[in-house]
């Protein structure tokens, strides 16, 4: 849904370096395998049954008095903040600006943040709620409280300064061969450090019932494109200076020369690495092989030593190499790089990862660099970083306490009912496709039929009893790395547990997992502006309805469509249908490549990178419109005015969800690293391809967003051209 969605096959993972960087920046790093957001409480239980079914079916518009006599919607008079509109803009010129412009012009991004909007406001409240839970005297002496308290004790961190890292740095200094270097970076799975080659445990794409070891490219401290594109020269230069500064702070010999060598090494790694767009291809990134084959395919690296140290893994486990030519290229780079350069690189990344847990001088040095990439003005308060630290390491334990206070079990039923309406709408849209053959339709409908919907929180909670937590912050970090990696290793030979969750209940987000064929909606997303039980139902369809449809459509986007009903990577399409889908998706993608509204100078959307989200947004909005229209058709007739007004409110509800303002630096970074397009594009491009939007807002051919009917794209189902 937003830049936190689950990536392919990252069912279990280890990314300590990325987690550390999230604490420095105050928001979640783009290098994590699962981009995790912060958390939030559910304001109240969802009660779709608060109004009778007959009433909902028979009315296109509902006033606050009709819906909830005692309390109006949280936003505006019917669930939309109309005071935030920019009425000087015609909706046909810039619909995003028309709905959100005044509010965004008055929005001031907090100094310790990179953006402000619907998600961020909920995130901010979430942090306060989780802080309250962690500081509650009833949590005293629990692992949650101890972990939080250890992080908050900055006086101890300042007194210790570099001392907690000394043993790790001494280990790097002692490396005397390529084999010892391979063993060193193999330990990144369970302690501080990074590796030029990543290794994780995931789900086998060809057999979603079993686990596999995933081997892939790594080694970069910046987004890949920053190393070669001129527009990011300033950021690359700042990175080089940061490398020198941090090496100097850890008293590494010849820091200045080493910084130049480390940057040159990473540039070589970047040159052979795949782009983020290329990494989205699940077929190209599925390369199963054993260690012997890997040694022959990618010579130059001590593979057995690396994998034995990272694991050890069972002999019969499947190993899948992702970006194969990238891995081959990195192995060659490693083989031709001086060992002293590799040691300096390893020392820098150990220190970079650990800065969040060291003294203030390390924290500030890391933030000073990171702020150049993001535009963030000031460091987040320590309590915020402490909340994120606990959520990163014991998120489901926090979630268990959270839902007891904020999410009653009865809410699940209400959300599942709404999801069922959206699911039925997507079913109808697939059935009515005029470009797909019946054989492919049958497979698509089978996949939709068995798609699981998870709401609120997991049925079985993760057991943290073996995680050791003390008053020592750095020890807690390492214990957590070890705990999560050991947890994954212990299950590698077991069947995949489909009851597990990859998000915490208190997270303001949602996701679709293609290998589980499931959509997941944590408790915290179910509140305004996504859902308000007192708002007009049209607004709720535009909000949470489009979110549900978005996640369902991910099962049929350019990547999700390659997985079958059981989560296996397999081709269930006829050749002609696949060709037609790709043509339609490509035509839609061209609109994103040409889109410039709201983007910083020189910024362009990479449609190949964002294609999955582009299709999901488009399909989600279409499903919401169809589900809302069906609700109206099943009831008594309404006047043309009221029906069109309901449709208008639905579009407002959709656009309001994406009311977001980002710093230019963050936008530029996301354009090359984030598979989600900017908010303005997520609103303006889906709407301009829907005939009904033209009718509702009377958009004429002289408006900037106008598309000739023949140029409008339809992918997963036609949307009605009229609403009356």
PyMOL commands that set and color helices and strands:
alter all, ss='L'
color gray80, all
select helices_A, chain A and resi 16-25+48-50+53-58+64-67+82-84+95-105+118-135+137-139+143-152+154-160+163-173+178-189+224-227+230-249+255-272+278-280+291-297+303-310+324-335+339-357+360-374+382-406+410-431+438-450+473-490+523-525+537-554+560-562+575-593+607-633+640-657+664-673+679-688+691-696+709-711
alter helices_A, ss='H'
color red, helices_A
select strands_A, chain A and resi 115-117+197-203+211-217+287-288+318-321+452-456+510-513+518-522+660-662
alter strands_A, ss='S'
color yellow, strands_A
deselect
rebuild
show_as cartoon
